[in-house]
């Protein structure tokens, strides 16, 4: 998730765990700091853009390493705040702030290696978008009231915010499961080729969902809003079909950093020769033709194919038209994507 959400979650955990033993501001500040620590790995240069992508959310997000470092951080916080008798409570706060950071990240589609050093598998449920105000706002409201209100039991507002955000995360899993069921029924009824199926939310919400169907030669992209059955109950999910560069794929296996994207994307990738370079794109983040992670890694028409230092060539949807499309499609209107 985004840094604001992670800091708010860490702060809420800090206030909940420390309770009345420490001032609210101190528990919130230390919790936010600890909850932000795992994302400091973005400042580590891994050597090239592809490695920077696949090695983000790695060791610093691994539950095993977090468990090992947590007593050290807990002890430091106990010493710095002059509350050594509360060492165990500080330790618990650190553990929960770090663990919840990684588990929340694992609910996005990006991929979080929480099982290191035992497994490098990038867990990514894909039920939450990386920025979702409906997850973050309850945390912020609960924290603000707990910090500034002059009322008895003000910390209960923090507990309420933490509870609501957790319930929203659970709702995202239920919504994803429902949409996935609708997609599987559609695929079976229309006999669509689908070796893999991806269902993940569009930006800032859990109402409108993006669907990707992968086959060997192409992929299909469609959208389903939870309001579609109300707006147009008989309208089927409309899919657009795009080539995934199967011929280029076979020629570039093992070339440059392309294999890293193949593995990290869990098979949701496409390749294209744009006339200058050969690019590989992670199809999980974005929507056609706007994708966050697309990398040039080989020269156009070189024989044999010549790898180059990879560089990112992402394309982003224009903000204003994109937001208008998102709002209309979320409401169940069948409107074309701005291109």
Protein Blocks (a to p, Z undefined) as FASTA:
>chain_A
ZZklmmmmmmmmmmmmnmmmbcfklmmmmmmmmmmmmmmmmmpcghiaklmmmmgoilmm
pmklmmmmmmmmmmmmmmmnopaklmmmmmmmmmmmmmmmmmmmmmpmnopafkbckbcc
dcdehlacfbdfklmmmmmmmmmmmmmpccehklmmmmmmmmmmmmmmmmmmmmmmmmmm
mmmmmmmmnopacfbacddddehiakbccdddddfkbccdddddfklmmmmmmbccdddd
ddehlmmmmmmgoiajllmmmmmnnopacdddehlaccdddfkgccdfbdfbdcdfbdeh
iacddddddddfbdcddfklmmmmmmmmmnopacdddZZ
